[in-house]
Amino acid sequence: MINVQHLTKDYGEIEALKGITFSVKQGSFFALLGPNGAGKTTTVRILSTLLSKTSGEVHIHGKRLTENDARIRRMIGIVFQQSTLDDMLSVKENLLLRGQFYGLRKATVLKRIDTLSEWMDFKDTLNQRVKTLSGGQRRKIDVARALINEPKILILDEPTTGLDPLTRRQLWTVMTRVRKETNMTVLLTTHYMEEVHDADHVVIIDRGEIIAEDSAHHLRLKHAKNMLYVTPKDVSTIETLSKALGGTSVEGRIHVPLNHPFDALKILSENRDTIESFEVVEGSMDDVFLNLTGRRFIP
Ligand code: ATP
């Protein structure tokens, strides 16, 4: 679906992308992560045909970037960090205009607006001028606009920054539904690690280079520690118990790193009599991100 080979981008002296290679399968949920300035926006802007590359090859649905940009643009929907809606027009007018841009018939676009406003719960704002919408309402319309032509690929560059948790969840519910129902590929950049918990494919870039790549699940297994937290019945035995469990004692609790969360079962059953309470916490994408990109920031 998307194939990127040795992609580079220089902004004068700055090498924003130093030859990245990855591919994205059709219908998958793909996440591009990295610290500020890593090159995420540069990558998505190149894939969206909005920015020219310095070198490398990109194919989208078999079409070569720079030779087939108009056809590629028709296949993708884009949501950028900044809203691109016309403030002076109503929600419906904005969406109609976008549909017409793709050469769709008015009746087709109206039907699509009807479906999207139902799914995304914005029927009541259809006739409202965009400039009067709240930040979250506006974001929904940005996403609806990107979905108006039923794109094969939806590209989202930090789409949920600044949204309240409910609106974020609503947007994700809709995007997941659309992706599954239409086999649409979703390419996301975000700083909210919980949003990529279920990503089929995650690429982490740092300073223009890929530093890790796998499914979110496998990255967590590899780079995030699962932890068992144990409170002993008798605090005076904490050091002995801690040694026996292979952990460290921290403020009255024993922290035991686990390769797999299920490893806790054996430890707990073998030490049942000495344990007051316990908690198993699975490694998160936050841990993955910090472990892979945070090292250079920690003295
Ligand atoms: P963020 O998470 O902060 O949005 P990002 O991963 O999207 O960051 P990019 O915006 O792609 O990063 O920037 C990558 C590098 O390229 C940075 O060093 C940035 O300063 C530089 N850069 C981006 N756009 C330009 C530009 N138009 N001119 C010069 N340098 C640029």
Residues whose N, C-alpha, C, O or C-beta is under 5 A from the ligand:
A	BS01	ATP	Y11 I14 A16 G34 P35 N36 G37 A38 G39 K40 T41 T42
